[in-house]
Amino acid sequence: MKLKPIGYMALVERFGLEVLTPALSSYLLERGRRRTRVEEARGEEFYPPRDDPGSEWTDHLWFALKHEGVNLEVLAALFRNAPEQELTAWVAAAPISRYTRIAWFLYEWLTRRRLSLPDLTQGNYAPVLDPRRCHALPAERGAVRVRRQRVLNNLPGTPDYCPLVRRSAALELQIEARLDDQTRERLSRYPEAVIHRAAQYLYLKETRSSYALERIEPDQRRTARFVELLRQAGRMDCFTEAGLVSLQRQIVDERYAAAGFRDFQNYVGQNLGPGRELVHYVPPKPEDLPALMEGWMASCRRLLAGGVHPVVAATVAGFGFVFLHPFEDGNGRLHRLLIHHVLAAAGFTPEGVLFPVSALMLKQLPRYDAALESYSRPLLQQVEHCFAKEGKLRVRNETGCYYRFPDLTWLVEQVFGFIRDTIEVEFTAELEYLAAFDEARRLMQGVVDMPDRRLDLFIRLCLQGKGRLARGKRSQFRELSDKEISALEKVVAQAMRRRPLGQADAVGKKRP
C-alpha cells in the first residue's frame, strides 16, 4: 500500500532537511483506518485519507504541531530553509490560533530572529509543550510566560540543548508502577542493620561493575574514591564545568585528569589492528561542545528544580552527558554516576541506599549496548569523518544540530527497566542474602556458641562444598563433633533454600 508522508516527514522531504529520522513519523493511507506501529525507539502513525492536512508546507507544520507534538530538530532545520515571508503570512492570518502561536514562538526561540509581527494583546496562554504529550516544566515550577506570543515556555532546555521525552504508553505504565514506593515498602520488611550492611556492599558492587563495563580493574585508591562519590550522590556539584571537572579528576588516572571540557575531537571505537579503527560513535566537534554543555547543564538544573519525574531527569543527565562526551576519559563512569546523583537528589532513591544499576547493565550488556546504540547508530550515519595521517579523527561536516535536541523517550523507558530489574534482582537479592545469613548465624549459635569469625568461616566453606563441609576442610574445625558439624550443615542448607547464599555477583566474585 502506498504511503504518503505527512507532518514532519513531509517537511523533511519537501525541504531536503538533513536531520535524524524523527522518532515519530506520520503517513497518509490510500485507504484503511487509523493505526499505530511502535518498534523500539521509533513510532509510526497511519492516518486515513480524510486526515490529509493539505498541500502547503504550512499545512503540514500545523498538522505536525497538533498531532505529532514538538520536534525541535526538524523545526530548527525547517526554519533555516523555509521562506520567512510565507511563515509570517501564515501566522498573521490566524495570530491567536494555538499552533500558529507555538510555531511563531519556536521560530524566534530557535533562530533568535523576530518575525515582522506585533505582540499579541489577547488570548489565553498556551503551553509550548503539551503536558499530556511530553514531560515538560510545570507551570508553577520553571515554566515562563512569554507575552509576545502569549505562550507558556515549558521547554526543559535552551536553544543550545533541549532534550524531549514523550509520554509514550510504555513510559506512562512504568511511571504508574511507582517503583520508589515499591522500594520503600520492601525496605520496611527488613531491619535497619540489614539495610545498612546491604548498602555498604552495593556501593562497592556498583563501583566494580561501573569500571568493569569499561574493562578496567581499579586499584584500591580509585575504588575507595568512587565509593565515596556514590555516597555523596544527591549532594554533589554535577551541573557546572568546575564540578564535573572535579569529579572526572577523582575517577581517572592522574595522567588523564582534565583541566576543562575537551578542545579536541574524540570518538568511541575499536582497534582492529594497526591503522584499522572501527568507529562506534563520534561526539560533537570541540567548537560545538561549549554551548551544548552549557545547555545540557541548564536543562539538568531545570528538570531537577521543576520536579520532573526523577527517572526522566536521570536519563537526561546520564545519557545526555555521555552522548556529549566532554572528557578524554571517564565519560562512561560519570554518566552512570550522574544517574545515581539525580535519583538521590530527587528523592527517588531512599537516603543512604543505592540501586546497583551498573551491575544489572553488566549482566545484561547487549541490552545496555542497544540503549546506547539507539542514539549513536543513527547519528553516525550523518557524521562525515576520516582519520588524518597521525591517526586523529576529523569531522568534515557541520554536526552540532544532531546533538542539540535529542528525543530520549525510548532511553527513559530503558532506564526505567534497568532500575526496575535492579530493584527486583540485585537490590532485593542482597537484602535476602543478608537476612538469610543472619538467620543462619542465629540458628548456628543455638547449636554451638561459636565466635562470629568461626561462624562466617564455616558458612563460607560449607557454601564451597554446595551445602556440606568437605572432608578436607573438617580439620579446620577439630573442636566440633561430627554431630555438631552435621547440625550446622543442616542450618546452612536451610538458609540456602531460602536464598542461595553463594550466588556470584556481577563481577564474578563470590560473596563470603
JOWO-V562550 format. One record per pair of residues at least 12 apart in sequence whose C-alpha atoms are under 6 Angstrom apart, sorted by the first residue. I is the first residue (numbers start at 0). GAP is how many residues later the second one is. Records with the same first field share a line. If there is no record, write none. Layout:
I: GAP  GAP
This chain:
2: 24  25  26
3: 23  24
4: 22
5: 20  21
6: 53  56  57
7: 56
22: 19
23: 19  20
24: 19
25: 18  19  20
26: 19
27: 18  19
28: 18  19  20
31: 16
32: 15
33: 12  13  14
40: 369
72: 332
100: 48
101: 26
109: 49
118: 29
119: 28  29
124: 25  26  27
125: 25  26
126: 24  25
127: 24  25
132: 33  34
133: 31  32  33
134: 30
135: 18  19
136: 17  19  169
140: 165
141: 164
155: 143
156: 142
157: 137
159: 131  132  135
160: 131  134  135  243  244
161: 243
162: 242  243  244
163: 243
164: 242  243  244
165: 243
170: 242
179: 168
197: 232
198: 154
202: 24
205: 150  152  153
208: 149  150
209: 123  148
232: 108
233: 107  110  111
238: 58
244: 15
260: 65  66
261: 64  65
262: 23
263: 22
264: 20  21
266: 14  15
267: 12  13
280: 95
282: 41
287: 112
299: 17
309: 33  36
311: 100
313: 25  28
314: 97
317: 17  18  20  21
321: 13
356: 65
358: 147
359: 62
383: 12  13
432: 68
435: 59
439: 52  55
443: 44
459: 52
466: 26
467: 21
